[in-house]
Amino acid sequence: MDYRASGWATHDWTVSQFARMLPSSRTPRMAVRDYFADTVRDSNTTIALPSVAAQRLCAWNPAEGRDACRDAMKRAGTPHARRVPALSALGVGERKATVREWLDTDKENHTTLRMLDDRSFIGPKVSAYFAEKIYEPADRVEVDDDTQHLRTPLVGRVPHSQVARSRSCPRRSASLL
């Protein structure tokens, strides 16, 4: 929350990447949930932040997530801005007829409707990587003695010299390359 309010948060994308650090399986404090609900309701921002906000909010509080998605649909101005809350709401029990109505307004969403028809209107499962994956801590990084490359569970081998150049965030440098 501090980062979001700082001068560093100039793009929604960066906030959305920090939001991914909050796993779906653990409910955060109320201020974070409220921020995510407001983000979902303001569906006409860049797509990265409302996407992660809708998924997490629906996982933490399905009733609030469904309500926020319904509100977002009233304000959504693009097919993608309608697709995100529609799929999120479907995953927490929104009626099939309602989701069909939301998506049917745009020809760009007809492919999504066909996919849902093929799946009997069961929403796609959120991958564990998106829902739960948190960057590995620095203590999981090892240096290969023979090649002087770093090994991490996320990226495999990274030349040590590339990580050495990134001193601004040493705990995360190997994970981010």
VMD Tcl script that builds the backbone (N, CA, C; Angstrom):
set m [mol new atoms 531]
animate dup $m
set s [atomselect $m all]
$s set {name element resname resid chain x y z} {
  {N N MET 1 A 0.825 -1.181 0.000}
  {CA C MET 1 A 0.000 0.000 0.000}
  {C C MET 1 A 0.879 1.258 0.000}
  {N N ASP 2 A 2.013 1.178 0.674}
  {CA C ASP 2 A 2.915 2.330 0.684}
  {C C ASP 2 A 3.447 2.617 -0.718}
  {N N TYR 3 A 3.809 1.560 -1.445}
  {CA C TYR 3 A 4.337 1.745 -2.793}
  {C C TYR 3 A 3.288 2.393 -3.696}
  {N N ARG 4 A 2.057 1.917 -3.619}
  {CA C ARG 4 A 0.979 2.439 -4.452}
  {C C ARG 4 A 0.806 3.937 -4.271}
  {N N ALA 5 A 0.990 4.421 -3.050}
  {CA C ALA 5 A 0.814 5.841 -2.751}
  {C C ALA 5 A 2.081 6.670 -2.999}
  {N N SER 6 A 3.173 6.002 -3.349}
  {CA C SER 6 A 4.446 6.719 -3.520}
  {C C SER 6 A 4.583 7.267 -4.932}
  {N N GLY 7 A 5.575 8.088 -5.118}
  {CA C GLY 7 A 5.884 8.620 -6.437}
  {C C GLY 7 A 6.467 7.583 -7.380}
  {N N TRP 8 A 6.862 6.428 -6.850}
  {CA C TRP 8 A 7.430 5.372 -7.684}
  {C C TRP 8 A 6.352 4.640 -8.480}
  {N N ALA 9 A 5.143 4.675 -8.034}
  {CA C ALA 9 A 4.055 3.920 -8.674}
  {C C ALA 9 A 3.446 4.722 -9.820}
  {N N THR 10 A 4.236 4.943 -10.855}
  {CA C THR 10 A 3.767 5.756 -11.971}
  {C C THR 10 A 2.971 4.949 -12.993}
  {N N HIS 11 A 3.051 3.635 -12.940}
  {CA C HIS 11 A 2.334 2.777 -13.883}
  {C C HIS 11 A 1.567 1.705 -13.120}
  {N N ASP 12 A 0.337 1.441 -13.550}
  {CA C ASP 12 A -0.453 0.385 -12.925}
  {C C ASP 12 A 0.221 -0.970 -13.021}
  {N N TRP 13 A 1.005 -1.162 -14.082}
  {CA C TRP 13 A 1.661 -2.450 -14.270}
  {C C TRP 13 A 2.562 -2.785 -13.082}
  {N N THR 14 A 3.321 -1.804 -12.600}
  {CA C THR 14 A 4.219 -2.088 -11.476}
  {C C THR 14 A 3.426 -2.447 -10.225}
  {N N VAL 15 A 2.327 -1.755 -9.999}
  {CA C VAL 15 A 1.481 -2.080 -8.844}
  {C C VAL 15 A 0.908 -3.484 -9.009}
  {N N SER 16 A 0.511 -3.848 -10.226}
  {CA C SER 16 A -0.045 -5.184 -10.447}
  {C C SER 16 A 0.989 -6.272 -10.179}
  {N N GLN 17 A 2.254 -6.004 -10.486}
  {CA C GLN 17 A 3.290 -6.993 -10.209}
  {C C GLN 17 A 3.501 -7.164 -8.707}
  {N N PHE 18 A 3.456 -6.074 -7.969}
  {CA C PHE 18 A 3.525 -6.185 -6.510}
  {C C PHE 18 A 2.291 -6.906 -5.970}
  {N N ALA 19 A 1.140 -6.666 -6.573}
  {CA C ALA 19 A -0.092 -7.324 -6.127}
  {C C ALA 19 A -0.005 -8.832 -6.264}
  {N N ARG 20 A 0.755 -9.290 -7.252}
  {CA C ARG 20 A 0.910 -10.737 -7.435}
  {C C ARG 20 A 1.656 -11.386 -6.274}
  {N N MET 21 A 2.336 -10.599 -5.464}
  {CA C MET 21 A 3.037 -11.175 -4.310}
  {C C MET 21 A 2.053 -11.614 -3.226}
  {N N LEU 22 A 0.823 -11.170 -3.310}
  {CA C LEU 22 A -0.194 -11.557 -2.337}
  {C C LEU 22 A -0.901 -12.803 -2.848}
  {N N PRO 23 A -0.673 -13.949 -2.223}
  {CA C PRO 23 A -1.273 -15.179 -2.742}
  {C C PRO 23 A -2.790 -15.212 -2.548}
  {N N SER 24 A -3.460 -15.922 -3.427}
  {CA C SER 24 A -4.914 -16.060 -3.365}
  {C C SER 24 A -5.373 -16.799 -2.110}
  {N N SER 25 A -4.529 -17.644 -1.582}
  {CA C SER 25 A -4.927 -18.507 -0.466}
  {C C SER 25 A -4.866 -17.831 0.905}
  {N N ARG 26 A -4.290 -16.633 0.985}
  {CA C ARG 26 A -4.205 -15.939 2.279}
  {C C ARG 26 A -4.845 -14.567 2.172}
  {N N THR 27 A -5.848 -14.323 2.985}
  {CA C THR 27 A -6.574 -13.056 2.944}
  {C C THR 27 A -5.751 -11.956 3.616}
  {N N PRO 28 A -5.515 -10.854 2.902}
  {CA C PRO 28 A -4.722 -9.752 3.475}
  {C C PRO 28 A -5.587 -8.840 4.347}
  {N N ARG 29 A -4.979 -7.803 4.869}
  {CA C ARG 29 A -5.713 -6.855 5.713}
  {C C ARG 29 A -6.775 -6.116 4.900}
  {N N MET 30 A -7.716 -5.518 5.603}
  {CA C MET 30 A -8.871 -4.876 4.991}
  {C C MET 30 A -8.496 -3.764 4.015}
  {N N ALA 31 A -7.462 -2.982 4.305}
  {CA C ALA 31 A -7.065 -1.888 3.416}
  {C C ALA 31 A -6.688 -2.409 2.034}
  {N N VAL 32 A -6.019 -3.546 1.978}
  {CA C VAL 32 A -5.636 -4.139 0.692}
  {C C VAL 32 A -6.872 -4.635 -0.037}
  {N N ARG 33 A -7.757 -5.312 0.664}
  {CA C ARG 33 A -8.993 -5.809 0.027}
  {C C ARG 33 A -9.833 -4.648 -0.497}
  {N N ASP 34 A -9.933 -3.570 0.275}
  {CA C ASP 34 A -10.697 -2.399 -0.181}
  {C C ASP 34 A -10.068 -1.781 -1.425}
  {N N TYR 35 A -8.752 -1.692 -1.443}
  {CA C TYR 35 A -8.063 -1.151 -2.609}
  {C C TYR 35 A -8.333 -2.016 -3.844}
  {N N PHE 36 A -8.276 -3.330 -3.678}
  {CA C PHE 36 A -8.538 -4.227 -4.798}
  {C C PHE 36 A -9.986 -4.093 -5.267}
  {N N ALA 37 A -10.930 -3.977 -4.347}
  {CA C ALA 37 A -12.341 -3.810 -4.727}
  {C C ALA 37 A -12.536 -2.518 -5.511}
  {N N ASP 38 A -11.919 -1.435 -5.066}
  {CA C ASP 38 A -12.009 -0.157 -5.791}
  {C C ASP 38 A -11.369 -0.275 -7.177}
  {N N THR 39 A -10.269 -0.999 -7.265}
  {CA C THR 39 A -9.581 -1.188 -8.542}
  {C C THR 39 A -10.454 -1.964 -9.521}
  {N N VAL 40 A -11.119 -2.999 -9.041}
  {CA C VAL 40 A -12.010 -3.777 -9.911}
  {C C VAL 40 A -13.158 -2.900 -10.391}
  {N N ARG 41 A -13.718 -2.132 -9.491}
  {CA C ARG 41 A -14.858 -1.275 -9.861}
  {C C ARG 41 A -14.470 -0.206 -10.883}
  {N N ASP 42 A -13.233 0.260 -10.843}
  {CA C ASP 42 A -12.745 1.233 -11.814}
  {C C ASP 42 A -12.144 0.455 -12.976}
  {N N SER 43 A -12.993 -0.153 -13.765}
  {CA C SER 43 A -12.552 -1.130 -14.759}
  {C C SER 43 A -11.873 -0.525 -15.973}
  {N N ASN 44 A -11.792 0.767 -16.079}
  {CA C ASN 44 A -11.217 1.372 -17.277}
  {C C ASN 44 A -9.783 1.841 -17.094}
  {N N THR 45 A -9.064 1.231 -16.178}
  {CA C THR 45 A -7.628 1.473 -16.061}
  {C C THR 45 A -6.919 0.478 -16.970}
  {N N THR 46 A -5.601 0.488 -16.976}
  {CA C THR 46 A -4.888 -0.511 -17.775}
  {C C THR 46 A -5.277 -1.897 -17.271}
  {N N ILE 47 A -5.201 -2.883 -18.109}
  {CA C ILE 47 A -5.800 -4.184 -17.818}
  {C C ILE 47 A -5.050 -5.026 -16.784}
  {N N ALA 48 A -3.772 -4.809 -16.598}
  {CA C ALA 48 A -2.997 -5.661 -15.685}
  {C C ALA 48 A -3.488 -5.571 -14.244}
  {N N LEU 49 A -3.711 -4.377 -13.748}
  {CA C LEU 49 A -4.106 -4.221 -12.352}
  {C C LEU 49 A -5.516 -4.739 -12.072}
  {N N PRO 50 A -6.537 -4.386 -12.859}
  {CA C PRO 50 A -7.861 -4.956 -12.585}
  {C C PRO 50 A -7.898 -6.480 -12.706}
  {N N SER 51 A -7.064 -7.045 -13.570}
  {CA C SER 51 A -7.046 -8.501 -13.733}
  {C C SER 51 A -6.595 -9.198 -12.457}
  {N N VAL 52 A -5.463 -8.773 -11.919}
  {CA C VAL 52 A -4.985 -9.413 -10.692}
  {C C VAL 52 A -5.894 -9.050 -9.515}
  {N N ALA 53 A -6.402 -7.833 -9.500}
  {CA C ALA 53 A -7.286 -7.414 -8.404}
  {C C ALA 53 A -8.573 -8.233 -8.397}
  {N N ALA 54 A -9.165 -8.454 -9.560}
  {CA C ALA 54 A -10.411 -9.227 -9.633}
  {C C ALA 54 A -10.178 -10.676 -9.211}
  {N N GLN 55 A -9.096 -11.267 -9.696}
  {CA C GLN 55 A -8.820 -12.660 -9.336}
  {C C GLN 55 A -8.589 -12.809 -7.845}
  {N N ARG 56 A -7.757 -11.941 -7.269}
  {CA C ARG 56 A -7.458 -12.053 -5.841}
  {C C ARG 56 A -8.695 -11.746 -4.987}
  {N N LEU 57 A -9.403 -10.670 -5.317}
  {CA C LEU 57 A -10.575 -10.297 -4.531}
  {C C LEU 57 A -11.617 -11.411 -4.542}
  {N N CYS 58 A -11.850 -12.010 -5.692}
  {CA C CYS 58 A -12.823 -13.110 -5.770}
  {C C CYS 58 A -12.372 -14.325 -4.964}
  {N N ALA 59 A -11.067 -14.544 -4.877}
  {CA C ALA 59 A -10.558 -15.653 -4.067}
  {C C ALA 59 A -10.681 -15.355 -2.576}
  {N N TRP 60 A -10.419 -14.114 -2.174}
  {CA C TRP 60 A -10.443 -13.753 -0.754}
  {C C TRP 60 A -11.855 -13.587 -0.217}
  {N N ASN 61 A -12.735 -13.016 -1.019}
  {CA C ASN 61 A -14.098 -12.729 -0.567}
  {C C ASN 61 A -15.031 -12.832 -1.774}
  {N N PRO 62 A -15.537 -14.024 -2.061}
  {CA C PRO 62 A -16.337 -14.228 -3.270}
  {C C PRO 62 A -17.536 -13.279 -3.402}
  {N N ALA 63 A -18.243 -13.020 -2.320}
  {CA C ALA 63 A -19.417 -12.136 -2.408}
  {C C ALA 63 A -19.001 -10.713 -2.776}
  {N N GLU 64 A -17.974 -10.186 -2.136}
  {CA C GLU 64 A -17.481 -8.847 -2.456}
  {C C GLU 64 A -16.905 -8.805 -3.867}
  {N N GLY 65 A -16.197 -9.859 -4.254}
  {CA C GLY 65 A -15.648 -9.930 -5.596}
  {C C GLY 65 A -16.744 -9.913 -6.658}
  {N N ARG 66 A -17.787 -10.680 -6.438}
  {CA C ARG 66 A -18.910 -10.712 -7.384}
  {C C ARG 66 A -19.572 -9.336 -7.485}
  {N N ASP 67 A -19.783 -8.681 -6.332}
  {CA C ASP 67 A -20.378 -7.336 -6.330}
  {C C ASP 67 A -19.487 -6.333 -7.063}
  {N N ALA 68 A -18.195 -6.403 -6.824}
  {CA C ALA 68 A -17.263 -5.485 -7.500}
  {C C ALA 68 A -17.267 -5.730 -9.005}
  {N N CYS 69 A -17.336 -6.985 -9.410}
  {CA C CYS 69 A -17.376 -7.307 -10.844}
  {C C CYS 69 A -18.668 -6.794 -11.473}
  {N N ARG 70 A -19.769 -6.924 -10.776}
  {CA C ARG 70 A -21.035 -6.386 -11.291}
  {C C ARG 70 A -20.945 -4.878 -11.468}
  {N N ASP 71 A -20.367 -4.199 -10.496}
  {CA C ASP 71 A -20.187 -2.750 -10.616}
  {C C ASP 71 A -19.259 -2.404 -11.781}
  {N N ALA 72 A -18.207 -3.186 -11.963}
  {CA C ALA 72 A -17.262 -2.937 -13.051}
  {C C ALA 72 A -17.951 -3.053 -14.404}
  {N N MET 73 A -18.861 -3.985 -14.533}
  {CA C MET 73 A -19.547 -4.178 -15.802}
  {C C MET 73 A -20.379 -2.952 -16.186}
  {N N LYS 74 A -20.842 -2.205 -15.214}
  {CA C LYS 74 A -21.617 -0.991 -15.499}
  {C C LYS 74 A -20.729 0.107 -16.076}
  {N N ARG 75 A -19.430 0.064 -15.778}
  {CA C ARG 75 A -18.508 1.120 -16.191}
  {C C ARG 75 A -17.563 0.711 -17.317}
  {N N ALA 76 A -17.479 -0.586 -17.590}
  {CA C ALA 76 A -16.493 -1.098 -18.544}
  {C C ALA 76 A -16.730 -0.522 -19.932}
  {N N GLY 77 A -15.652 -0.036 -20.535}
  {CA C GLY 77 A -15.772 0.605 -21.831}
  {C C GLY 77 A -15.164 -0.160 -22.991}
  {N N THR 78 A -14.495 -1.288 -22.718}
  {CA C THR 78 A -13.867 -2.064 -23.789}
  {C C THR 78 A -14.198 -3.544 -23.615}
  {N N PRO 79 A -14.073 -4.329 -24.680}
  {CA C PRO 79 A -14.344 -5.765 -24.556}
  {C C PRO 79 A -13.473 -6.445 -23.495}
  {N N HIS 80 A -12.198 -6.071 -23.444}
  {CA C HIS 80 A -11.310 -6.696 -22.453}
  {C C HIS 80 A -11.693 -6.271 -21.038}
  {N N ALA 81 A -12.079 -5.019 -20.882}
  {CA C ALA 81 A -12.509 -4.546 -19.565}
  {C C ALA 81 A -13.789 -5.247 -19.127}
  {N N ARG 82 A -14.564 -5.795 -20.057}
  {CA C ARG 82 A -15.748 -6.579 -19.700}
  {C C ARG 82 A -15.395 -8.053 -19.483}
  {N N ARG 83 A -14.408 -8.538 -20.208}
  {CA C ARG 83 A -14.039 -9.949 -20.102}
  {C C ARG 83 A -13.467 -10.291 -18.728}
  {N N VAL 84 A -12.628 -9.426 -18.191}
  {CA C VAL 84 A -11.972 -9.714 -16.908}
  {C C VAL 84 A -12.986 -9.885 -15.774}
  {N N PRO 85 A -13.870 -8.912 -15.537}
  {CA C PRO 85 A -14.833 -9.121 -14.446}
  {C C PRO 85 A -15.831 -10.237 -14.743}
  {N N ALA 86 A -16.167 -10.454 -16.018}
  {CA C ALA 86 A -17.101 -11.529 -16.348}
  {C C ALA 86 A -16.519 -12.888 -15.972}
  {N N LEU 87 A -15.274 -13.140 -16.355}
  {CA C LEU 87 A -14.651 -14.427 -16.027}
  {C C LEU 87 A -14.406 -14.565 -14.530}
  {N N SER 88 A -14.022 -13.474 -13.889}
  {CA C SER 88 A -13.798 -13.533 -12.433}
  {C C SER 88 A -15.103 -13.818 -11.696}
  {N N ALA 89 A -16.175 -13.132 -12.092}
  {CA C ALA 89 A -17.474 -13.337 -11.441}
  {C C ALA 89 A -18.000 -14.748 -11.692}
  {N N LEU 90 A -17.791 -15.260 -12.897}
  {CA C LEU 90 A -18.212 -16.627 -13.197}
  {C C LEU 90 A -17.541 -17.617 -12.251}
  {N N GLY 91 A -16.282 -17.375 -11.966}
  {CA C GLY 91 A -15.534 -18.265 -11.076}
  {C C GLY 91 A -16.028 -18.278 -9.643}
  {N N VAL 92 A -16.810 -17.269 -9.252}
  {CA C VAL 92 A -17.343 -17.230 -7.879}
  {C C VAL 92 A -18.868 -17.285 -7.876}
  {N N GLY 93 A -19.425 -17.906 -8.915}
  {CA C GLY 93 A -20.840 -18.236 -8.874}
  {C C GLY 93 A -21.811 -17.292 -9.560}
  {N N GLU 94 A -21.320 -16.346 -10.350}
  {CA C GLU 94 A -22.259 -15.496 -11.086}
  {C C GLU 94 A -23.060 -16.378 -12.049}
  {N N ARG 95 A -24.314 -16.016 -12.279}
  {CA C ARG 95 A -25.187 -16.808 -13.142}
  {C C ARG 95 A -24.649 -16.851 -14.571}
  {N N LYS 96 A -24.782 -18.008 -15.202}
  {CA C LYS 96 A -24.320 -18.180 -16.580}
  {C C LYS 96 A -25.003 -17.183 -17.511}
  {N N ALA 97 A -26.315 -17.006 -17.339}
  {CA C ALA 97 A -27.060 -16.088 -18.215}
  {C C ALA 97 A -26.534 -14.656 -18.097}
  {N N THR 98 A -26.155 -14.269 -16.899}
  {CA C THR 98 A -25.623 -12.917 -16.683}
  {C C THR 98 A -24.279 -12.757 -17.380}
  {N N VAL 99 A -23.401 -13.733 -17.209}
  {CA C VAL 99 A -22.079 -13.673 -17.839}
  {C C VAL 99 A -22.231 -13.699 -19.358}
  {N N ARG 100 A -23.129 -14.515 -19.855}
  {CA C ARG 100 A -23.381 -14.562 -21.307}
  {C C ARG 100 A -23.837 -13.187 -21.802}
  {N N GLU 101 A -24.738 -12.564 -21.092}
  {CA C GLU 101 A -25.228 -11.227 -21.476}
  {C C GLU 101 A -24.094 -10.208 -21.487}
  {N N TRP 102 A -23.238 -10.261 -20.461}
  {CA C TRP 102 A -22.111 -9.328 -20.389}
  {C C TRP 102 A -21.173 -9.485 -21.581}
  {N N LEU 103 A -20.841 -10.733 -21.907}
  {CA C LEU 103 A -19.859 -10.985 -22.957}
  {C C LEU 103 A -20.436 -10.871 -24.363}
  {N N ASP 104 A -21.715 -11.083 -24.502}
  {CA C ASP 104 A -22.344 -11.088 -25.809}
  {C C ASP 104 A -22.452 -9.692 -26.428}
  {N N THR 105 A -22.184 -8.665 -25.666}
  {CA C THR 105 A -22.304 -7.306 -26.191}
  {C C THR 105 A -21.168 -6.944 -27.152}
  {N N ASP 106 A -20.085 -7.706 -27.154}
  {CA C ASP 106 A -18.930 -7.403 -27.997}
  {C C ASP 106 A -18.565 -8.604 -28.851}
  {N N LYS 107 A -18.401 -8.383 -30.145}
  {CA C LYS 107 A -17.989 -9.482 -31.023}
  {C C LYS 107 A -16.606 -10.006 -30.623}
  {N N GLU 108 A -15.764 -9.132 -30.025}
  {CA C GLU 108 A -14.433 -9.560 -29.595}
  {C C GLU 108 A -14.495 -10.609 -28.477}
  {N N ASN 109 A -15.609 -10.690 -27.791}
  {CA C ASN 109 A -15.750 -11.671 -26.707}
  {C C ASN 109 A -16.476 -12.945 -27.145}
  {N N HIS 110 A -16.838 -13.056 -28.419}
  {CA C HIS 110 A -17.551 -14.248 -28.870}
  {C C HIS 110 A -16.690 -15.501 -28.790}
  {N N THR 111 A -15.396 -15.370 -29.001}
  {CA C THR 111 A -14.509 -16.527 -28.845}
  {C C THR 111 A -14.507 -17.002 -27.403}
  {N N THR 112 A -14.495 -16.060 -26.474}
  {CA C THR 112 A -14.555 -16.424 -25.056}
  {C C THR 112 A -15.884 -17.115 -24.749}
  {N N LEU 113 A -16.963 -16.622 -25.316}
  {CA C LEU 113 A -18.268 -17.267 -25.116}
  {C C LEU 113 A -18.270 -18.695 -25.668}
  {N N ARG 114 A -17.687 -18.901 -26.839}
  {CA C ARG 114 A -17.614 -20.250 -27.400}
  {C C ARG 114 A -16.799 -21.170 -26.497}
  {N N MET 115 A -15.692 -20.648 -25.948}
  {CA C MET 115 A -14.887 -21.448 -25.026}
  {C C MET 115 A -15.726 -21.835 -23.805}
  {N N LEU 116 A -16.451 -20.875 -23.261}
  {CA C LEU 116 A -17.276 -21.163 -22.086}
  {C C LEU 116 A -18.388 -22.151 -22.417}
  {N N ASP 117 A -18.979 -22.024 -23.603}
  {CA C ASP 117 A -19.990 -23.002 -24.030}
  {C C ASP 117 A -19.391 -24.401 -24.082}
  {N N ASP 118 A -18.193 -24.524 -24.645}
  {CA C ASP 118 A -17.523 -25.826 -24.729}
  {C C ASP 118 A -17.207 -26.397 -23.357}
  {N N ARG 119 A -17.010 -25.526 -22.392}
  {CA C ARG 119 A -16.666 -25.951 -21.025}
  {C C ARG 119 A -17.893 -25.980 -20.111}
  {N N SER 120 A -19.090 -25.915 -20.680}
  {CA C SER 120 A -20.340 -25.889 -19.906}
  {C C SER 120 A -20.361 -24.729 -18.917}
  {N N PHE 121 A -19.798 -23.627 -19.347}
  {CA C PHE 121 A -19.733 -22.394 -18.553}
  {C C PHE 121 A -19.041 -22.593 -17.209}
  {N N ILE 122 A -18.018 -23.404 -17.222}
  {CA C ILE 122 A -17.126 -23.526 -16.067}
  {C C ILE 122 A -15.912 -22.675 -16.405}
  {N N GLY 123 A -15.658 -21.681 -15.589}
  {CA C GLY 123 A -14.556 -20.757 -15.857}
  {C C GLY 123 A -13.216 -21.448 -15.876}
  {N N PRO 124 A -12.264 -20.878 -16.597}
  {CA C PRO 124 A -10.924 -21.481 -16.628}
  {C C PRO 124 A -10.270 -21.452 -15.251}
  {N N LYS 125 A -9.537 -22.499 -14.961}
  {CA C LYS 125 A -8.833 -22.575 -13.681}
  {C C LYS 125 A -7.641 -21.611 -13.696}
  {N N VAL 126 A -7.474 -20.897 -12.621}
  {CA C VAL 126 A -6.344 -19.980 -12.492}
  {C C VAL 126 A -5.101 -20.806 -12.187}
  {N N SER 127 A -4.045 -20.584 -12.944}
  {CA C SER 127 A -2.830 -21.367 -12.732}
  {C C SER 127 A -2.245 -21.065 -11.350}
  {N N ALA 128 A -1.651 -22.064 -10.769}
  {CA C ALA 128 A -1.030 -21.888 -9.457}
  {C C ALA 128 A 0.080 -20.852 -9.518}
  {N N TYR 129 A 0.754 -20.771 -10.667}
  {CA C TYR 129 A 1.827 -19.788 -10.801}
  {C C TYR 129 A 1.281 -18.367 -10.640}
  {N N PHE 130 A 0.138 -18.095 -11.254}
  {CA C PHE 130 A -0.457 -16.760 -11.138}
  {C C PHE 130 A -1.088 -16.557 -9.760}
  {N N ALA 131 A -1.738 -17.570 -9.232}
  {CA C ALA 131 A -2.491 -17.425 -7.993}
  {C C ALA 131 A -1.624 -17.483 -6.737}
  {N N GLU 132 A -0.558 -18.256 -6.774}
  {CA C GLU 132 A 0.175 -18.515 -5.537}
  {C C GLU 132 A 1.669 -18.235 -5.609}
  {N N LYS 133 A 2.244 -18.192 -6.786}
  {CA C LYS 133 A 3.695 -18.112 -6.901}
  {C C LYS 133 A 4.218 -16.777 -6.392}
  {N N ILE 134 A 5.152 -16.860 -5.503}
  {CA C ILE 134 A 5.842 -15.686 -4.980}
  {C C ILE 134 A 7.307 -15.857 -5.346}
  {N N TYR 135 A 7.979 -14.769 -5.686}
  {CA C TYR 135 A 9.397 -14.882 -6.049}
  {C C TYR 135 A 10.165 -15.599 -4.955}
  {N N GLU 136 A 11.067 -16.454 -5.389}
  {CA C GLU 136 A 11.868 -17.229 -4.455}
  {C C GLU 136 A 12.808 -16.317 -3.676}
  {N N PRO 137 A 13.004 -16.586 -2.395}
  {CA C PRO 137 A 13.940 -15.762 -1.629}
  {C C PRO 137 A 15.377 -15.966 -2.103}
  {N N ALA 138 A 16.190 -14.990 -1.795}
  {CA C ALA 138 A 17.580 -14.993 -2.269}
  {C C ALA 138 A 18.370 -16.199 -1.756}
  {N N ASP 139 A 17.982 -16.779 -0.642}
  {CA C ASP 139 A 18.750 -17.899 -0.121}
  {C C ASP 139 A 18.576 -19.163 -0.972}
  {N N ARG 140 A 17.702 -19.129 -1.968}
  {CA C ARG 140 A 17.530 -20.263 -2.867}
  {C C ARG 140 A 18.420 -20.137 -4.103}
  {N N VAL 141 A 19.200 -19.084 -4.183}
  {CA C VAL 141 A 20.089 -18.864 -5.320}
  {C C VAL 141 A 21.436 -19.502 -5.014}
  {N N GLU 142 A 21.941 -20.275 -5.966}
  {CA C GLU 142 A 23.237 -20.926 -5.798}
  {C C GLU 142 A 24.144 -20.526 -6.959}
  {N N VAL 143 A 25.450 -20.509 -6.708}
  {CA C VAL 143 A 26.424 -20.230 -7.766}
  {C C VAL 143 A 27.065 -21.541 -8.168}
  {N N ASP 144 A 27.015 -21.821 -9.475}
  {CA C ASP 144 A 27.658 -23.007 -10.026}
  {C C ASP 144 A 29.167 -22.756 -10.020}
  {N N ASP 145 A 29.936 -23.561 -9.305}
  {CA C ASP 145 A 31.376 -23.346 -9.170}
  {C C ASP 145 A 32.112 -23.440 -10.503}
  {N N ASP 146 A 31.648 -24.287 -11.400}
  {CA C ASP 146 A 32.343 -24.469 -12.679}
  {C C ASP 146 A 32.109 -23.311 -13.644}
  {N N THR 147 A 30.876 -22.842 -13.753}
  {CA C THR 147 A 30.553 -21.834 -14.774}
  {C C THR 147 A 30.374 -20.438 -14.209}
  {N N GLN 148 A 30.325 -20.300 -12.905}
  {CA C GLN 148 A 30.050 -19.021 -12.247}
  {C C GLN 148 A 28.694 -18.442 -12.675}
  {N N HIS 149 A 27.752 -19.315 -13.000}
  {CA C HIS 149 A 26.379 -18.913 -13.299}
  {C C HIS 149 A 25.532 -19.146 -12.056}
  {N N LEU 150 A 24.540 -18.301 -11.899}
  {CA C LEU 150 A 23.603 -18.483 -10.797}
  {C C LEU 150 A 22.528 -19.466 -11.219}
  {N N ARG 151 A 22.097 -20.282 -10.271}
  {CA C ARG 151 A 20.973 -21.182 -10.510}
  {C C ARG 151 A 19.860 -20.765 -9.572}
  {N N THR 152 A 18.689 -20.550 -10.141}
  {CA C THR 152 A 17.516 -20.244 -9.327}
  {C C THR 152 A 16.394 -21.168 -9.764}
  {N N PRO 153 A 15.438 -21.425 -8.904}
  {CA C PRO 153 A 14.307 -22.266 -9.297}
  {C C PRO 153 A 13.460 -21.617 -10.396}
  {N N LEU 154 A 13.506 -20.297 -10.520}
  {CA C LEU 154 A 12.642 -19.619 -11.481}
  {C C LEU 154 A 13.239 -19.494 -12.867}
  {N N VAL 155 A 14.507 -19.160 -12.955}
  {CA C VAL 155 A 15.074 -18.830 -14.255}
  {C C VAL 155 A 16.196 -19.751 -14.694}
  {N N GLY 156 A 16.523 -20.756 -13.943}
  {CA C GLY 156 A 17.620 -21.628 -14.330}
  {C C GLY 156 A 18.941 -20.947 -14.108}
  {N N ARG 157 A 19.800 -20.939 -15.129}
  {CA C ARG 157 A 21.132 -20.372 -14.978}
  {C C ARG 157 A 21.174 -18.949 -15.516}
  {N N VAL 158 A 21.818 -18.088 -14.768}
  {CA C VAL 158 A 21.987 -16.686 -15.143}
  {C C VAL 158 A 23.452 -16.347 -14.938}
  {N N PRO 159 A 24.098 -15.738 -15.946}
  {CA C PRO 159 A 25.499 -15.343 -15.744}
  {C C PRO 159 A 25.629 -14.418 -14.531}
  {N N HIS 160 A 26.571 -14.746 -13.676}
  {CA C HIS 160 A 26.779 -13.983 -12.447}
  {C C HIS 160 A 27.009 -12.506 -12.741}
  {N N SER 161 A 27.669 -12.195 -13.853}
  {CA C SER 161 A 27.968 -10.800 -14.188}
  {C C SER 161 A 26.699 -9.990 -14.419}
  {N N GLN 162 A 25.626 -10.615 -14.938}
  {CA C GLN 162 A 24.371 -9.886 -15.144}
  {C C GLN 162 A 23.738 -9.494 -13.816}
  {N N VAL 163 A 23.834 -10.381 -12.847}
  {CA C VAL 163 A 23.251 -10.084 -11.540}
  {C C VAL 163 A 24.083 -9.048 -10.819}
  {N N ALA 164 A 25.389 -9.121 -10.980}
  {CA C ALA 164 A 26.270 -8.164 -10.304}
  {C C ALA 164 A 25.978 -6.729 -10.744}
  {N N ARG 165 A 25.527 -6.541 -11.988}
  {CA C ARG 165 A 25.212 -5.194 -12.471}
  {C C ARG 165 A 23.941 -4.640 -11.845}
  {N N SER 166 A 23.110 -5.480 -11.308}
  {CA C SER 166 A 21.832 -5.032 -10.756}
  {C C SER 166 A 21.927 -4.945 -9.239}
  {N N ARG 167 A 22.523 -3.904 -8.729}
  {CA C ARG 167 A 22.732 -3.741 -7.291}
  {C C ARG 167 A 21.590 -2.991 -6.609}
  {N N SER 168 A 20.663 -2.424 -7.370}
  {CA C SER 168 A 19.603 -1.620 -6.763}
  {C C SER 168 A 18.659 -2.476 -5.929}
  {N N CYS 169 A 18.558 -3.758 -6.240}
  {CA C CYS 169 A 17.665 -4.636 -5.494}
  {C C CYS 169 A 18.326 -6.001 -5.362}
  {N N PRO 170 A 19.371 -6.119 -4.536}
  {CA C PRO 170 A 20.153 -7.349 -4.496}
  {C C PRO 170 A 19.360 -8.584 -4.088}
  {N N ARG 171 A 18.336 -8.455 -3.230}
  {CA C ARG 171 A 17.574 -9.640 -2.830}
  {C C ARG 171 A 16.787 -10.214 -3.990}
  {N N ARG 172 A 16.349 -9.382 -4.897}
  {CA C ARG 172 A 15.504 -9.846 -5.981}
  {C C ARG 172 A 16.211 -9.937 -7.322}
  {N N SER 173 A 17.456 -9.477 -7.400}
  {CA C SER 173 A 18.107 -9.344 -8.700}
  {C C SER 173 A 18.152 -10.659 -9.472}
  {N N ALA 174 A 18.470 -11.755 -8.835}
  {CA C ALA 174 A 18.548 -13.028 -9.553}
  {C C ALA 174 A 17.162 -13.470 -9.989}
  {N N SER 175 A 16.149 -13.212 -9.206}
  {CA C SER 175 A 14.807 -13.630 -9.554}
  {C C SER 175 A 14.236 -12.819 -10.698}
  {N N LEU 176 A 14.656 -11.586 -10.842}
  {CA C LEU 176 A 14.050 -10.716 -11.831}
  {C C LEU 176 A 14.686 -10.811 -13.206}
  {N N LEU 177 A 15.873 -11.382 -13.298}
  {CA C LEU 177 A 16.538 -11.470 -14.607}
  {C C LEU 177 A 15.934 -12.531 -15.470}
}
mol reanalyze $m
mol bondsrecalc $m
mol representation Tube
mol addrep $m
